[in-house]
Amino acid sequence: MNELFGTLSDGTPVHRWTLERAGTRVRVLSYGGIVQAVEVPDREGRSGNVVLGFSGLDGYLAHPGPYLGALVGRYANRIAGARFPLDGRVHTLAANNGPNSLHGGERGFDKRVWDVTPVPHGLRLTLVSADGEEGFPGRLEMSVTYTLDERGALGIAYEAVTDAPTVVNPTNHSYWNLAGTGSGAGPGPGARSGGAGGHELRLAASRFTPVDADLIPAGDHRDVTGTRFDFREARGTGTGYDHNYVLDKGVTPAPVEVAELYAPASGRVLTVATTEPGMQLYTADHIGEPFAPGAGIALETQHFPDSPNRPGFPSTVLRPGETFRSETVYGFAVRRGPSGT
């Protein structure tokens, strides 16, 4: 289903598409490729929205900073000093996070209106990022496909090609609250309710990337053993996380399950499978009005921050003749009792 969601100041219409299958309903906007809502049942069979979002376009335009539910790129996460070398040339990017580049710059994929085409059980979103846009080299043709499978799992598949060497690292920036966020209400009743601090997380990562005060990687990967970063056994998430985890599986040709998030209050379970080597865990400690800090948890599948400046990190370079591919699948289930049964 396709409906008008709003209009930008230049007259560009923004549409909302609804996907529904096997008990899952997903609403996607052409603006930013935003996942506005994901509705799934709790242990009592009551359907509720489990991602943060706004009920109208004005909310997203007024509060772009959290990147609520958006597709971000060309490069998710941070690039130090808003510059990187490639084939002997240093490329200077838009600095929109202090001295650094964050999530593609001032006008990344999250602020573009995507072309949307229905596909079986899903949507294919496309855009062209011009050579030099936000400082990134090469004309990039990007597509992102949202699908719901026969189990109601949400798949997000990315593809990109370029006409010149560049770097690519997209992700989806949804904030999850499996207690049921009421986020569709936007700035009003329900927008500040139901923090995600009571969730339990299991994450298949024995290393993480420590960061400096600007959240840029500081040194090599560090072992999580004996630290608050160890989620190899499920435990409460708490607060104070905005860190990249080095997934034990590395880069894989097909999605492999790497994470499970559980809300004891609702019984809802979210599983995350991905082809990517990293996951940024962000507990939304600095999210602003109309949401309260800790209102949701972002589990951003991606390559590592500042990879273009770190030869030891998995490469994010894309060259002409190659196709960038990445896939992440979000699965949904319920546990019937507080014991986890």
Secondary structure, 3 states (H helix, E strand, C coil): CEEEEEECCCCCEEEEEEEEECCEEEEEECECCCEEEEEEECCCCCEEECECCCCCHHHHHHCCCCCCCCEECCECCEEHHHEEEECCEEEECCCCECCEEECCCCCCHHHCECEEEEECCEEEEEEEECCCHHHCCCCEEEEEEEEECCCCCEEEEEEEEECCCEECECEECCEECCCCCCHHHCCCCCCCCCCCCCCEEEECCCEEECECCCCCECCCCEECCCCCCCCCCCEECCCCCEEEEECCCCCCCCCEEEEEEECCCCCEEEEEEECCCEEEEECCCCCCCCCCCCCCEEEEEECCCCHHHCCCCCCCEECCCCCEEEEEEEEEEECCCCCCC
